[in-house]
Structure formats: structure tokens, C-alpha cells
Amino acid sequence: MALLSGCGSQPFRVENLAKSDTDFVADTVRAEIRKHLATLMEKLYKRNPRELYKSGATIKQRQALLFDHYGPVRLPELKRKAGTDAILLAFDGSFTGDRVMAMMAGLTDMIRQSYDYHDEFFILDELDQQKLYNSARNLEILAWRLQSRKNTSGNPFLITNSLQQDAINLSFERLFGKMIMLQDMMAQIVSSKNDRTINFLVRGVATTTFLPI
């Protein structure tokens, strides 16, 4: 896989002596997902400029709130809601704030939760395969909500893909697909490393409800 081919070409650091192969993979995957999240946020603002206008800020300024640091995401404008609780604000008809920020802040926090908020991984760090797997299912659920949930006017809360004949745009679908694949891959790697089973039954019982991380 091209994503993982660069893991062995990283510059040497003394800290790397305390890393396993899985740690290097986790570092690479986490960095790749961060890039996808930043791209998703930019694309959402461009498709939904009214949400950006609510903040009076630029896209880069909004991105900085999420990606210029690592750790839990607790924004005052979202009443410090985090994870899936913040995501749900984006689909709440009574919410008047920035829906893109609500969704992205919640999604970013949820992904970070699945990695136990680690910025970098070392031998003694132990990931949970179920958290990673559940986060992949939550990405699927979120992608479904974006396509199916409508406001009282019958319009999507946030515009994403376009299926018009003159402008077919499935780039959002591809971004979600990449992140789902990465999270599922990490879940399988961690499961194999720790010889622990993933509970796959959750896929069948929760198609519209977010899973706990």
C-alpha cells in the first residue's frame, strides 16, 4: 500500500527506538486522516458558504481551531459538546450556529478519541481495536446522514455530493471512503497484534445511531 511505503523512510530520531512497526503505521494513518479531515472541512465550507459567513472568519482560521493543536475538541460556540454530540448539532433544526464547524469539530474529536488522543505512538501505547472499528462505522453513519437528513424545507442540512448531469461530484464520498478504509485497516492491525476480536455485530444493529467510542 502506497500509504505505508513511507513508514520506513522517516528521518531517524532517538524517540523512534521506542516505536514498534504498529506505532509507525498508526503515526502515518493518523497524519493521513488529519489531511483528509482538513480537506473535508474546506470542501464543506466551499459548498456551504452560508455556514462560514456565520463565523465571520476565513476557512484557514476555522481550520486552525481544530488542527493547530492535538487533543480533545471542546469549543465554546458548540457549548463544549464533543464527539458525536457535536456532530448531531449539524442535523439539529434548532441549531443556528456554524453546522460545518459542529460536524467537523465532532468528527475530529471522535477520530482522536479512537486513538486515545495520542499525538504520537510508542511501544507502551495500546490502541483499542473496537474504538477504531466503531469510528469507521460512525463515518459510514455520518455519510448516510449527510445524504438523507433534511431540514423542514426539504433541503440537506449540509450540501455535499452533486449528481446533476452537468456537474457530477462524488469527491465527498471518496473522502469518507478513504477515512473508513484507514480506520478499518488500523482496527484489523491492532486486533491482530493484540490477538483480540472485533465485535462485528454492531454493524447490523446500528445503521443510523452513532456507536460509542
Salt bridges, closest charged atoms under 4 A:
ASP27 OD2 - LYS19 NZ 2.43
GLU32 OE1 - LYS35 NZ 3.36
GLU32 OE2 - HIS36 NE2 3.91
GLU42 OE2 - LYS46 NZ 3.03
GLU51 OE2 - ARG50 NE 3.29
GLU51 OE1 - LYS54 NZ 2.91
GLU77 OE2 - ARG62 NH2 2.69
ASP98 OD2 - ARG62 NH2 2.99
ASP109 OD1 - ARG74 NH1 2.93
ASP116 OD1 - LYS131 NZ 2.69
ASP119 OD1 - ARG30 NH2 3.39
GLU120 OE2 - ARG13 NH2 2.11
GLU120 OE2 - LYS19 NZ 3.22
ASP125 OD1 - HIS118 NE2 3.78
GLU126 OE2 - ARG196 NH2 2.84
GLU140 OE1 - ARG137 NE 2.93
GLU140 OE2 - ARG203 NH1 3.65
ASP184 OD2 - ARG137 NH2 2.94
